């Protein structure tokens, strides 16, 4: 088995996604965990098998503070609701 750098792997995944999805993609998932620190948001997304309510996919992500501010300006009404739902 050969080793590959994390950067090379991320670039490969980015290119595969870019080639297969011509438009931006919204992810349909459940927010399992949300944490905020210094303006940054750390989220864990999960997808559950609806028949057995078991997690079948999990991903973690970060929304950096500048990006969050931009999203907040773009989606003010939806984000206001999110602020109520997320302590």
Residue pairs with C-beta under 8 A, 6 or more apart in sequence:
17 25
27 45
27 59
28 47
29 45
29 46
29 47
29 57
29 59
30 45
30 46
30 47
30 48
31 43
31 44
31 45
31 86
32 44
32 45
32 46
32 55
32 58
33 42
33 43
33 44
34 41
34 42
34 43
34 44
34 86
35 41
35 42
35 43
36 42
38 65
39 65
39 68
39 69
40 62
40 63
40 64
40 65
40 68
41 62
41 63
41 68
42 60
42 61
42 62
43 60
43 61
43 62
43 63
44 58
44 59
44 60
44 61
45 58
45 59
45 60
45 61
46 55
46 57
46 58
46 59
47 55
47 56
47 57
47 58
48 54
48 55
48 56
49 55
49 56
63 71
71 79
72 79
